[in-house]
């Protein structure tokens, strides 16, 4: 299988040249993997923060532009929300309303998802769900209790003992994962 992972795109409709060039590079690379044409196990993941800082991030227009860009890769894709994807302050009254619109545009039933990529390989996506309501900083990544409970169930159902491999995608590494992150930007302990 082949997965292309895109993080923090911060797309700006007025400045797309580098993004379009990068997309062509990724398409060419993914297409050069001849075995993939037989298996079709190719997927694209966007780790959120879809809109540029000056391009109204977190708005319907931003999400629609990002969806058009991602569809241009011509492979299946999935997204998780980053903190800036809930920054549609002028359009939405709450984080929940902002997230509902994100999910609507990206055809998601929940802010989290699971998809089988290959035999015994499961991809899982978890989205940040707080920006306005973040207790310490709007830049922290917050995975709510519903997602955590769901994820624990997924892990039980797809255990390593049964040969499953689970690939987890979030906007920033979760606390306790031992993955490095700029601590004072995306993770705050209070």
N, C-alpha and C positions, 0 to 999 in steps of 0.2 A: 504494500500500500504506500501511498504518498500523501503527506499532509503539508500544505503550505500554511504557515501561521503568520498573520499580519497583526502587529501591535500598534496602538496609538496612531492611527492613520491621520487624524486631524485634517481631513479633506477640506480644501477651500476651492469652491467652484471657479474662482478667479485665478487660481494658480495650480493647475492640474498637470502641467507638463511632466514633472518628475514622477507623479503617481501613475500616469499613463505609460510612461517609459518602463517603470518598475513592473507594472502589470504585464507588459509584453515580455519582459525578461522571465517572469515567473511562468507565464503561459508556455513560453518556448522551452523552459527547463522541464516543466511537468510533462510536456508533450514529447520530450526527447527520451523519456523513460518508456521504452517500447513495451516492456512487460505490462505496463499499466493499461495499454489499449486493450489487452486481453482481460484483465481483472476488473477494470472500472472502479477500483478502490482508491479513488482520488478525491480529496476533500480539501476545502479551504476554510480556515478559521480566522475570524477577526476578533481580537481581544478588546474591542471597545475603544472609546474616545474617538468616535467617527468623524466629528466635525472640527474644522479649524477654529482656532481661538477667536478669529475675527469673522467667522462665517456662521454665527448663531448656532453654536453647538447645542445639542439636546433638543432641537426643534423638529417638527414634522418635515420641514424642507430639508434639513440636514440629513435626517434618516432616509428620505426618498433619494437624495443625491448619493448617499453611501450605498444604498441598495442597488441603484443603477450601476455604480462603479463595480461592486462585487459581482453582479450578474455578468459583467463583461469578461470575467475569468472563464466563463462557460463550463464551470464544474459546480458540483453541489457545494454549498457553503453554509456555515452556521456562524452566529455572532453571540457574544456575551456583552453585556453593558458595562462600560467603565464609568467612573465618576462624572466625567464631562457629558456623558450621554443623558444625564438627569439634570442638566444645566439649562433647560428650556424655561427659564424663570418668567419671561414675558408671555409665553404661550400657555404654560401649565401652572395650576395653583398648588400642586403637590407633587412629591416624588412618585406617589402611586399613579397619579394621572399621567405623568411623564412616562413612566414605565409601561403603562397600558398602551400608549401610542407607539412606543418603541416595539412592543410585542406585536401590535396590530400590523405595522408596516413590514416587519420581518416574519410575519406568519408564525408567531410563537404563541402557544397556549399558556406558557409559564415563563418566568425569567431564567429558567434552567432547562436543560435538555440532555438526553442521552441518545446516541446513535451507534449502531454497530458498524464498524469500518471494515472489519475482516473477521475471519473465524477466530473467536475468542478474544477479539479486540473491541473494546467499547470506548467511545469518546464521550466525555461528560463536560458540559458547560455550566458554569455558575456565574451569575451576574451580580454586580453591586446594586443594591436597592435603596441606598440613601445618599442624598446630596444635601438637600435643605435640612433634613432631619438628623444628619450625622452628629453624634454627640460631641466629637472633638474637633474635626476638621472636615470640610466639604471634599477634601482630596483623599480621604481615607476610603478604602474599599470595604464595604460591609456586606457580608453574605448572611442573609436573615435565617432565622430558626427553621422556617419551612424548608428552605433549600438544604440546610444542614441535615435535617431529619430525612429528607428525601435521599440525599447523598449516602447517608449511612445505610439506608435500605438497599440502594443500588449496589453498594459494596458487599452487603450480605448476599444479594442475589447473584452477583458476578464475582465470586471469590477466587483468590489465587489458588486455593485448594482445588478448584475446578478448572484450573488453567486459564482463567481470564486475566487479561492485561487491561487496566483502565488508564486512559490518558485523560487528565483533568485540565481544563482550560478556564482560567479566570483572568481578570484584568491585571491583577498583581498577585504575587505568591501569598497564599494564606499563612497566617501566623502558625508557627510550629512546623512548617514544611522544610525548614533549613535552607530555603532558597533566598538568595540575597535580593534586597529591594531597598530603595531609598526610604528608610524607616519613617522619617518625618514628613514624607509626602503622602504615601499610600497606606501606611499602617500607623495607627495611634492607639496606645494602650490606655491613655488617660492619665 
